[in-house]
Amino acid sequence: MSFPHLPVPASRNSTWPKSKIAKSIFAILSYSAMFSATHLATADEVEIEQVDLERILVTSEKRTANIMEVASSVSALFGQELVDSEVNSITDLSHLIPSLHVFSWGGRRDSNVFIRGIGPGLFTEPTIGFYVDGVNYGNNSIFDLELVDIERVEILRGPQGTLYGGNSLSGVINIVTKQPDEMSEFKAALSYDEFNSKRLKLAMSSPLNEDNLFLGFSVSAHHSNGHIKNVHLNKDFGARNDVSARANLRWLVNDNIEAKFVADFERFKGDSYAMGPLEQIKENPDQVQHDFEGIDDRDSLGLSATIDVNGENVDFISITSWRDWENDNSADQDTGHMAGYEFTSSTKEEFDQFSQDFRWSSKGNSAFYWLTGLYAYKSETTSNTHNFQDFSAFGMGGAISDYSITTKDDSALAAFGQIDYSLTEQITLTSGARLHKEKRKAYLDLDFYSQGTIVEYSGDKSFSEVLPKIALSYQTKNDDLIYGSYSKGYRAGGFDTLYPNQSKPTFEPEYSHNYELGYKALLLDNSLSLSLAAFYIQLKEQQVQQLLQNATIITDNAGKSESQGIELESRFKINTDWSLLFSTSYIAAKYKEYNSINFATFMPEDYSDNDLPNTPKLSANLSINHRGDLGNNLTLLAQIDNIYMGEHYFDAANTMKQPAYHLLNVKIGIEAQSWYTHLWVKNALDEYYSKVEFNFGFGVSTEAGNPRTIGITVGTSF
């Protein structure tokens, strides 16, 4: 497959620095990387983490297994690969993984993750499971954590209801952090870019005694004044002042028992959504004209304890976790300063969750493997929102304030099991099921003065589902894997707390059914890995946003969709110096049934056969990495990431379209045994693209993607 022609973009009209120094650095990076990419040097092996294609181990099936032997579509990126590609968040991660698209804008409040075209609606619950070291993060407002001291990130595509339960009907993101051991280690990295953004990352680990108690600690800090200007208030916009930390105490109780105790903390503070009218932002991507200063602040605290027992015949693991999250968010929703047109919002949220996971698994018999478990979850969410509206410029009345208080209590209980049975030496049957029960309770006090109504409602709803999975895999004599599978996903119903319908403030569950065929192989003397998957997904009783004739937005089960496509992922370890990572996906995802009122025109429309939003049809990434010997114990690093994002829509009506675009990232650096210096540029072509576009009847608003950014990272490790 070849990439479409890379256009040379027109210069963005902006006040971003275009100094001779910046241009010179960009030229040096580009030509150096191109030179490295055409000059194969012979080098001694350097002290750097290498990916062994024969032993890429993942825990996506709730056990450790070789990724080439897992009968499902799984991607894995390792810590060194994240560092080389300057990946700091899941938004960066989505550029490197096929079929993964993160719909995010503004600060760190909203991370809506789409896999294979399936994702959440506006301010609804996630459609993926998100886990860090086995701990479930149950709210998409806390997905955008800082990626520091990561062992690997695993992405499971397709419904994962059997092992992961509800809210995983499109897939799972599983983050595994590095664990402390008997080796002392210290790592530090400081990054700085042309927009005066500074990022510090530290990680250290050390044994606390001779052989059984180890401590790991990591911290990150990010400060930026923002590269955007609020020209109406004559202030900088886009500031970030973020800090996060994680401590991990690992205790080898005896030869068979291991305990881990983790505490993590985040404090993210910054400006709110950098949105404005579409044509205005396209003309000046570095400017907004807000008359209201919004904020996006988040505090998060988590505690977890993991007990792992290595039994004689059965292994046991217990994961207990508690998380607390608080968010203060306000925004200029009208994105301007027009007299008689004002819409601002302010929301304070609190979220607490507790989860308990017990799992037992067999060992010692390769022909028959079983896993079973019990899971319990409970969370409480409280939200206080104030909306101020003045639409008098459009003849829709003067200033009105709306207030709402919502409280939600969610709980879940589940029992699950999965069996792998070798029918022959080459054929394995995998089957499993999960009995998943959830209960949703809510209290709503909504004072819609703009509509002259007050809604007060309390109630509870219960849901019970059986989530099956079955797969058949065939291991060829060359150890290639061919598999076919079916799995079911599910997202519970609940209470519409955004703009609930007074007569029907609830909605029902939605379901996904995934059919998949796959092929995995190691080729060329195990230097080339190849993973290919074709899928077909039916999404039924889809939870979508509906606009009623009285301009009320509700969540309702009014949609039915299909998504089908193909994914290809390959690693090629050319030699000790060179490696290549290529991934691509093609997705045809469409509504089959969806009738609603258009948010912009207030007219009824049939969206059947329209493309699902936030789903690029074609996406691809080609990463080339070179590490070669420079002599004097120095190593040259050159990295090129070429990212192609196909055209996609932001709305169900398919009226707001993002054309295809490229993101070209380049890095060049010098590395020694205990230090390194990297120069890098992101979005080297300085392409314009929209992160998001909205239209609620007053014109299209958008937030621009990040501009070309040149930076430097220096680091040390010993």
C-alpha positions in Angstrom: 0.0 0.0 0.0 1.4 3.4 -0.9 0.6 6.7 0.9 -1.2 9.4 -1.0 1.0 12.2 -2.3 2.3 14.4 0.5 1.3 18.0 -0.4 3.4 21.0 0.7 0.9 22.9 2.8 0.3 26.6 2.5 1.7 28.6 5.3 -0.7 28.9 8.3 -1.7 32.5 8.9 -0.5 32.8 12.5 1.9 34.5 14.9 3.7 31.3 15.7 7.5 31.9 15.7 9.0 31.6 12.2 12.5 32.6 13.2 15.6 31.7 11.3 16.7 29.6 14.2 13.5 27.5 14.2 13.7 27.1 10.4 17.4 26.1 10.7 16.6 23.5 13.4 13.8 22.1 11.3 16.1 21.8 8.2 18.8 20.1 10.3 16.3 17.6 11.7 14.7 16.9 8.3 17.9 16.4 6.3 19.6 14.5 9.2 16.7 12.1 9.4 16.6 11.7 5.6 20.3 11.0 5.6 20.0 8.4 8.3 17.1 6.8 6.6 19.2 6.2 3.4 22.6 5.3 5.0 22.9 1.9 6.6 25.7 1.9 9.1 27.3 -1.1 10.8 27.2 -0.7 14.5 27.9 -2.6 17.8 24.8 -3.3 19.9 24.1 -0.3 22.1 22.5 -0.2 25.6 18.9 0.4 24.5 15.7 -1.5 25.0 15.0 -3.7 21.9 11.8 -5.4 21.0 12.2 -9.1 20.6 9.7 -10.1 17.9 9.7 -13.7 19.1 8.8 -12.8 22.6 6.3 -9.9 22.6 4.3 -10.8 25.7 0.9 -9.3 26.6 -1.6 -9.8 29.3 -4.7 -8.9 27.3 -6.3 -12.3 28.0 -5.8 -11.8 31.8 -2.7 -14.0 31.6 0.7 -13.6 30.1 0.9 -14.9 26.5 2.8 -14.3 23.3 1.0 -11.7 21.2 1.4 -13.9 18.1 -0.5 -16.7 19.8 -3.5 -14.7 21.0 -6.6 -15.3 18.8 -7.7 -11.7 18.7 -6.7 -8.4 17.3 -4.1 -6.9 19.8 -1.5 -4.2 19.4 1.3 -3.5 21.8 3.7 -0.5 22.0 6.6 -0.6 24.3 8.2 2.0 26.5 11.1 2.7 24.3 8.8 3.1 21.3 6.7 5.6 23.1 9.8 7.6 24.0 11.2 7.5 20.5 7.8 8.8 19.1 7.4 11.4 21.8 4.1 9.9 22.9 2.9 11.6 26.1 -0.9 10.8 26.1 -3.5 8.5 24.5 -4.2 11.2 21.9 -0.6 10.8 20.7 -1.0 7.0 21.0 -4.0 7.0 18.7 -1.8 8.1 15.7 0.2 4.9 15.9 -2.5 2.2 16.3 -4.8 1.0 13.5 -8.6 1.6 14.0 -8.0 3.7 17.1 -9.1 7.4 17.0 -9.3 9.7 20.1 -11.9 12.4 19.8 -10.5 15.0 22.2 -10.4 18.8 22.5 -9.7 21.6 25.0 -8.0 20.5 28.2 -7.9 17.0 29.7 -11.6 16.7 30.6 -12.9 14.9 27.5 -11.2 11.8 26.0 -13.7 10.0 23.8 -12.1 6.9 22.4 -13.3 5.3 19.1 -12.2 1.8 18.1 -13.4 0.4 14.7 -15.9 3.3 14.4 -17.6 2.7 17.8 -17.4 5.4 20.4 -19.4 7.4 22.9 -21.9 10.2 22.2 -21.7 13.6 23.7 -20.9 13.3 27.4 -22.0 9.7 27.6 -20.2 6.8 29.2 -17.1 5.3 27.4 -17.4 2.4 25.0 -13.9 1.0 25.9 -12.4 -0.5 29.0 -9.4 1.5 30.3 -7.0 -0.3 32.7 -3.7 0.6 34.4 -1.9 -2.4 35.9 -5.2 -4.2 36.0 -7.2 -1.4 37.7 -10.3 -0.2 35.9 -10.7 3.5 35.2 -14.4 3.8 35.0 -14.8 7.4 33.6 -13.5 8.8 30.4 -12.7 12.0 32.1 -9.6 10.3 33.7 -8.3 8.5 30.6 -5.9 11.3 29.6 -3.2 10.5 32.1 0.5 11.3 31.7 2.4 8.3 30.2 5.5 8.0 32.4 7.7 5.0 33.0 5.6 2.7 30.9 6.4 -1.0 30.2 3.9 -1.3 27.4 0.5 -0.3 26.2 -1.9 -2.9 24.8 -4.9 -2.2 22.6 -7.6 -4.8 22.2 -9.9 -4.2 19.3 -13.5 -5.5 19.2 -15.9 -6.3 22.1 -14.2 -7.6 25.2 -17.3 -8.3 27.3 -16.4 -11.8 28.5 -13.2 -10.8 30.4 -13.8 -7.1 30.9 -17.5 -6.7 31.2 -19.7 -3.7 30.4 -18.5 -0.5 28.7 -16.0 -2.5 26.6 -18.1 -3.0 23.5 -15.5 -1.5 21.2 -12.3 -2.7 22.9 -9.8 -2.2 25.8 -6.8 0.0 26.4 -4.5 -1.8 28.9 -1.5 0.2 30.3 1.3 -1.7 32.1 3.8 0.4 34.1 7.4 -0.7 34.8 7.8 -2.7 38.0 10.7 -2.2 40.5 13.1 -5.0 41.0 16.5 -5.8 42.4 18.2 -3.4 40.1 18.5 0.3 41.1 17.6 2.7 38.3 17.2 6.4 37.8 15.8 8.1 34.7 15.1 11.8 34.0 14.1 13.7 30.9 13.5 17.4 30.3 11.8 18.7 27.2 11.4 22.2 25.9 9.8 23.6 22.7 9.6 26.8 20.8 6.3 27.8 22.5 8.0 27.8 25.9 6.4 24.5 26.9 8.4 22.6 29.5 7.9 18.9 30.5 9.9 17.0 33.2 9.7 13.3 33.7 11.5 11.4 36.5 11.5 7.7 37.3 13.5 5.8 39.9 13.4 2.4 41.5 15.5 0.7 44.2 15.5 -2.4 46.4 14.7 -1.6 50.0 16.4 -4.7 51.3 18.5 -7.5 49.8 15.9 -9.6 48.0 12.2 -9.1 48.5 11.1 -5.4 48.9 11.4 -2.9 46.1 10.2 0.7 45.6 9.4 2.5 42.4 8.5 6.1 42.0 7.7 8.3 39.0 6.7 12.0 38.6 6.0 14.3 35.7 5.4 18.0 35.4 4.2 20.0 32.4 4.1 23.8 32.3 3.0 25.9 29.3 1.6 29.4 28.7 -0.1 28.1 25.6 0.7 29.0 21.9 -2.8 30.6 21.4 -3.8 34.2 22.0 -7.2 35.4 23.2 -7.2 38.6 21.1 -10.4 39.9 22.6 -9.1 39.9 26.2 -5.4 40.3 25.0 -4.3 37.3 27.0 -2.4 34.1 26.3 -4.6 31.1 26.0 -4.0 27.3 26.3 -2.0 27.3 29.5 -1.2 24.0 31.3 0.2 23.5 34.7 0.1 19.8 35.3 1.8 17.4 37.8 1.4 13.7 38.4 3.1 11.1 40.6 3.0 7.4 41.1 4.6 5.2 43.9 4.8 1.4 43.7 5.8 -0.8 46.6 6.5 -4.4 45.5 6.9 -7.1 48.1 7.9 -10.7 47.5 6.3 -12.2 50.5 7.8 -15.7 49.8 8.6 -17.8 46.8 4.9 -18.1 45.9 3.2 -14.8 47.0 3.8 -11.3 45.6 2.1 -8.1 46.8 2.0 -4.7 45.1 0.7 -1.5 46.7 0.3 1.6 44.4 -0.6 5.2 45.1 -1.0 7.7 42.2 -1.9 11.4 42.2 -2.7 14.0 39.5 -3.3 17.7 39.5 -4.0 19.1 36.1 -4.8 22.8 35.7 -5.3 24.8 32.6 -7.5 26.8 30.2 -10.6 25.4 28.7 -11.7 24.8 25.1 -9.8 26.8 22.5 -12.8 26.9 20.1 -14.0 29.5 17.7 -16.0 29.9 14.4 -14.7 27.6 11.8 -13.6 30.1 9.1 -12.1 32.4 11.8 -10.0 29.5 13.3 -8.9 28.3 9.8 -7.7 31.8 9.0 -6.0 32.3 12.4 -5.5 28.9 14.1 -3.5 30.5 16.9 -6.3 33.0 18.0 -9.6 32.9 19.8 -11.9 35.7 20.7 -13.6 34.7 23.9 -15.2 37.1 26.3 -15.3 34.5 29.1 -12.3 32.8 30.6 -12.9 29.1 31.1 -10.8 26.7 33.2 -10.2 22.9 33.0 -8.9 21.7 36.4 -8.7 18.1 37.5 -7.5 16.4 40.7 -7.2 12.6 40.9 -6.1 10.2 43.6 -5.9 6.4 43.4 -4.9 3.5 45.7 -4.6 -0.2 44.8 -3.4 -3.4 46.2 -2.6 -6.5 44.1 -2.0 -10.0 45.7 -0.6 -12.6 43.3 -0.4 -16.2 44.5 1.6 -18.7 42.4 0.0 -22.0 43.5 1.0 -25.5 42.8 -1.9 -26.2 40.4 -3.8 -22.9 40.4 -2.8 -19.3 40.3 -4.8 -16.6 42.1 -4.8 -12.9 41.9 -6.7 -10.2 43.8 -6.8 -6.5 42.7 -8.5 -4.1 45.0 -8.7 -0.4 44.0 -10.2 2.9 45.0 -10.2 6.1 42.9 -11.3 9.7 43.6 -11.6 12.3 40.9 -12.7 16.0 41.0 -13.1 18.3 38.1 -13.8 22.0 37.8 -14.7 23.0 34.2 -16.0 26.1 32.7 -16.2 27.3 29.1 -17.2 30.0 26.6 -19.7 27.8 24.7 -20.6 30.6 22.2 -16.8 30.9 21.5 -17.0 34.7 20.8 -18.0 38.1 22.1 -21.1 39.0 20.0 -23.6 41.3 21.8 -26.8 39.6 22.6 -25.3 36.1 22.1 -23.8 34.5 25.2 -23.6 31.0 26.4 -21.3 30.0 29.2 -21.2 26.9 31.3 -19.6 25.9 34.6 -19.6 22.4 36.1 -18.1 20.9 39.3 -17.9 17.2 39.3 -16.9 14.5 41.9 -16.3 10.9 41.1 -15.5 8.0 43.4 -15.1 4.4 42.5 -14.2 1.1 44.2 -13.5 -2.2 42.5 -12.6 -5.7 43.5 -11.3 -8.4 41.1 -10.7 -12.0 42.0 -9.3 -14.4 39.4 -8.2 -18.1 39.4 -6.4 -19.8 36.6 -5.0 -23.2 35.8 -1.4 -24.1 35.2 0.8 -27.0 34.1 -1.4 -28.4 31.3 -0.9 -26.8 27.9 -3.7 -28.7 26.3 -6.4 -27.4 28.6 -6.4 -23.9 30.2 -9.1 -22.3 32.2 -9.6 -19.0 33.9 -12.5 -17.9 36.2 -13.2 -14.8 38.2 -15.5 -12.6 40.2 -15.8 -8.8 39.9 -17.5 -6.1 41.9 -17.7 -2.4 41.1 -19.3 0.6 42.7 -19.1 4.3 41.9 -20.8 7.6 42.8 -20.9 10.7 40.6 -22.1 14.2 41.7 -22.3 17.0 39.3 -23.4 20.7 39.7 -23.8 22.7 36.5 -24.7 26.3 35.8 -25.5 27.4 32.2 -25.9 31.1 31.4 -27.6 31.9 28.1 -28.5 35.0 26.2 -29.9 34.5 22.7 -31.6 37.9 22.3 -29.5 38.6 19.2 -31.4 35.8 17.4 -34.8 36.9 18.8 -34.9 34.0 21.3 -35.2 35.8 24.6 -32.8 37.5 27.0 -30.5 36.3 29.7 -31.5 33.1 31.5 -29.7 30.8 33.9 -30.2 27.0 34.1 -29.0 25.0 37.1 -28.7 21.3 37.6 -27.7 18.9 40.4 -27.3 15.2 39.5 -26.1 12.3 41.6 -25.6 8.8 40.1 -24.8 5.6 42.0 -23.6 2.7 39.8 -22.8 -0.8 40.9 -21.9 -4.0 39.1 -21.4 -7.7 40.0 -20.0 -10.3 37.6 -18.9 -13.9 37.3 -16.9 -15.0 34.3 -14.9 -17.8 32.9 -12.9 -18.8 29.8 -11.5 -22.1 28.6 -8.8 -22.8 26.0 -9.0 -26.5 24.9 -6.6 -28.0 22.4 -8.7 -30.2 20.1 -5.5 -31.3 18.4 -1.9 -30.2 18.5 -2.7 -27.5 16.1 -6.4 -26.5 16.7 -7.6 -24.7 19.8 -11.1 -23.9 20.8 -11.6 -20.9 23.1 -15.0 -20.3 24.7 -16.1 -18.1 27.6 -19.0 -16.3 29.1 -19.7 -13.6 31.6 -22.8 -13.0 33.7 -22.9 -9.3 34.3 -25.3 -7.5 36.5 -25.5 -3.7 36.9 -27.7 -1.3 38.9 -28.0 2.4 38.1 -29.5 4.8 40.6 -29.9 8.5 39.9 -31.3 11.7 41.4 -31.8 14.7 39.1 -32.8 18.2 40.0 -32.8 20.3 36.8 -34.1 23.9 36.8 -34.5 24.7 33.1 -35.6 28.3 33.5 -34.8 28.8 29.8 -37.6 26.4 29.0 -39.8 27.4 31.9 -39.6 23.9 33.4 -38.2 22.2 36.5 -37.4 18.5 36.4 -36.9 16.5 39.6 -36.5 12.8 39.3 -35.1 9.8 41.2 -35.1 6.2 40.4 -33.1 3.1 39.7 -32.8 0.5 36.9 -31.2 -2.9 36.8 -29.6 -4.7 33.9 -28.5 -8.3 33.5 -26.5 -9.7 30.5 -24.7 -12.8 29.4 -21.7 -11.9 27.3 -20.3 -14.8 25.4 -17.1 -15.3 23.3 -16.0 -18.2 21.1 -12.9 -18.5 18.9 -11.3 -21.3 16.9 -7.6 -21.0 16.1 -5.3 -23.1 13.9 -1.5 -23.1 14.4 0.2 -24.1 11.2 3.4 -26.2 11.0 5.3 -23.0 10.5 3.7 -21.6 13.7 1.5 -19.2 11.8 -1.9 -18.5 13.5 -5.2 -18.5 11.7 -8.3 -17.7 13.8 -12.0 -16.9 13.7 -14.0 -15.5 16.6 -17.3 -14.1 17.7 -17.8 -11.9 20.8 -20.5 -9.7 22.3 -20.2 -6.3 23.9 -22.5 -4.3 26.0 -23.0 -0.8 27.4 -25.6 -0.5 30.2 -28.5 1.8 30.0 -29.1 4.5 32.6 -30.3 8.0 33.3 -29.9 10.9 30.9 -28.4 13.5 33.1 -27.4 16.1 30.4 -30.8 17.2 29.1 -33.2 14.5 30.1 -36.7 14.1 28.6 -39.2 14.8 31.3 -41.4 11.9 30.4 -38.5 9.5 29.6 -35.3 10.4 31.5 -33.8 6.9 30.9 -32.4 4.9 28.1 -31.7 1.1 27.5 -28.5 -0.8 26.9 -26.7 -1.0 23.6 -25.0 -4.1 22.1 -22.2 -4.9 19.7 -21.6 -8.2 18.0 -18.2 -8.7 16.5 -17.2 -11.3 13.9 -13.5 -11.5 13.1 -11.0 -13.5 11.0 -7.3 -13.1 11.6 -3.8 -14.2 10.5 -0.5 -13.8 12.4 2.9 -14.9 11.3 6.6 -14.4 11.9 8.6 -14.3 8.7 12.1 -13.8 7.4 13.8 -15.8 10.1 11.5 -14.2 12.7 12.6 -10.6 11.8 9.2 -9.7 10.4 5.9 -9.9 12.3 2.6 -9.7 10.5 -0.9 -9.4 11.9 -3.9 -9.1 9.7 -7.6 -9.0 10.9 -10.9 -8.6 9.0 -14.0 -7.7 11.1 -17.7 -7.1 10.9 -19.6 -5.5 13.7 -23.3 -5.0 14.3 -24.2 -2.3 16.8 -27.8 -2.6 18.0 -30.0 -0.4 20.2 -27.4 2.3 19.7 -27.3 5.1 22.3 -27.4 8.3 20.3 -28.2 12.0 20.9 -31.6 13.0 19.8 -32.9 16.6 19.3 -36.5 17.1 20.2 -38.8 19.8 18.6 -38.4 21.9 21.8 -34.6 22.0 21.3 -34.0 19.6 24.1 -31.1 17.1 23.5 -31.7 13.6 24.9 -29.9 10.3 24.8 -32.1 7.5 23.4 -31.8 4.1 21.8 -32.6 5.2 18.3 -29.7 3.9 16.3 -28.4 0.8 14.5 -25.0 0.7 12.8 -22.6 -1.6 11.0 -18.8 -1.4 10.9 -16.6 -3.5 8.7 -13.0 -3.3 7.7 -9.5 -4.7 7.7 -6.4 -4.0 9.9 -2.8 -4.7 9.1 0.1 -4.3 11.5 3.8 -5.2 11.0 7.1 -4.9 12.6 10.4 -5.4 10.7 13.7 -5.7 12.5 15.9 -5.1 9.6 19.2 -5.5 11.6 20.5 -4.4 15.0 20.4 -0.8 13.8 17.2 -0.5 11.9 13.5 -1.2 12.7 10.3 -0.4 11.0 6.7 -0.3 12.3 3.8 -0.1 9.8 0.1 -0.1 10.6 -3.0 0.7 8.7 -6.7 0.2 8.8 -9.7 0.7 6.4 -13.1 1.0 8.1 -16.5 1.4 6.4 -18.8 2.3 9.3 -22.4 3.5 8.6 -25.7 4.1 10.3 -28.2 1.5 9.2 -31.1 3.2 11.1 -31.1 6.6 12.7 -33.8 9.3 12.4 -33.4 12.5 14.3 -33.8 16.3 14.1 -30.7 18.0 12.8 -29.0 20.0 15.5 -28.2 22.9 13.1 -31.5 23.1 11.0 -34.0 21.8 13.6 -35.5 19.7 10.7 -36.2 16.0 10.8 -33.6 14.0 8.9 -32.8 10.3 8.1 -29.2 9.6 8.8 -29.4 6.0 7.5 -26.4 5.1 5.3 -24.4 8.1 6.6 -20.9 7.5 7.9 -20.4 7.2 11.6 -18.6 10.3 13.0 -15.0 10.4 14.1 -14.0 7.4 12.1 -11.4 7.9 9.4 -12.0 5.4 6.6 -8.2 5.0 6.0 -5.5 5.6 8.5 -1.9 4.6 8.5 1.4 5.0 10.2 4.9 4.3 9.0 7.7 4.6 11.7 11.3 4.2 10.8 13.9 4.0 13.6 17.6 3.9 13.3 20.3 3.6 16.0 23.9 3.5 14.6 27.3 3.6 16.1 29.1 7.0 15.9 32.2 5.8 17.8 33.5 7.0 21.1 30.6 5.1 22.8 28.1 7.4 21.1 25.0 6.3 19.1 23.0 8.2 16.5 19.2 8.1 16.7 17.0 9.0 13.8 13.2 8.5 13.9 10.5 9.3 11.4 6.8 8.9 12.0 4.6 9.4 9.0 0.9 9.5 10.0 -2.0 9.6 7.6 -5.5 10.3 8.8 -8.2 9.8 6.2 -11.2 12.0 5.8 -14.0 11.7 8.4 -17.0 13.5 9.7 -17.7 15.1 13.0 -21.5 14.8 12.9 -24.2 12.2 12.1 -25.6 14.4 9.3 -22.2 14.2 7.5 -22.1 18.0 7.0 -18.9 18.8 9.0 -16.1 17.1 7.2 -12.4 16.8 8.0 -10.3 16.2 4.8 -7.4 13.8 4.9 -4.2 15.1 6.4 -0.6 14.0 7.2 1.3 14.5 10.4 5.0 14.1 9.8 7.1 13.8 13.0 10.9 13.8 12.9 13.6 13.2 15.6 17.4 13.2 15.5 19.6 12.6 18.5 22.8 11.6 20.2 22.9 8.9 22.9 25.5 7.8 25.3 25.5 5.1 27.9 24.1 7.4 30.6 22.7 10.5 28.7 21.0 11.5 25.5 19.9 14.6 23.6 17.1 14.6 21.0 15.9 17.3 18.7 12.4 16.8 17.4 9.7 18.3 15.3 6.0 17.4 15.4 3.7 18.2 12.5 6.7 19.1 10.4 4.4 20.0 7.4 2.5 22.4 9.6 -0.8 21.0 8.4 -4.1 22.4 9.6 -6.7 20.0 10.9 -9.7 20.3 13.2 -9.7 18.3 16.4 -13.5 18.7 16.7 -16.4 20.6 15.0 -19.8 21.4 16.5 -22.9 23.1 15.2 -25.9 23.6 17.5 -27.7 26.0 15.2 -25.5 29.1 15.5 -22.7 28.1 13.0 -19.8 25.7 13.0 -17.3 26.0 15.9 -14.0 24.2 15.9 -10.7 23.8 17.7 -7.5 23.6 15.6 -5.0 20.8 15.8 -1.5 21.5 17.1 0.9 23.4 14.8 4.4 22.5 13.8 6.4 22.3 17.0 10.1 22.1 17.3 11.6 21.0 20.6 14.6 19.4 22.4 14.7 16.6 25.0 17.7 15.9 27.2 17.8 12.9 29.5 19.9 10.8 31.7 19.7 7.2 33.1 21.9 5.1 35.3 
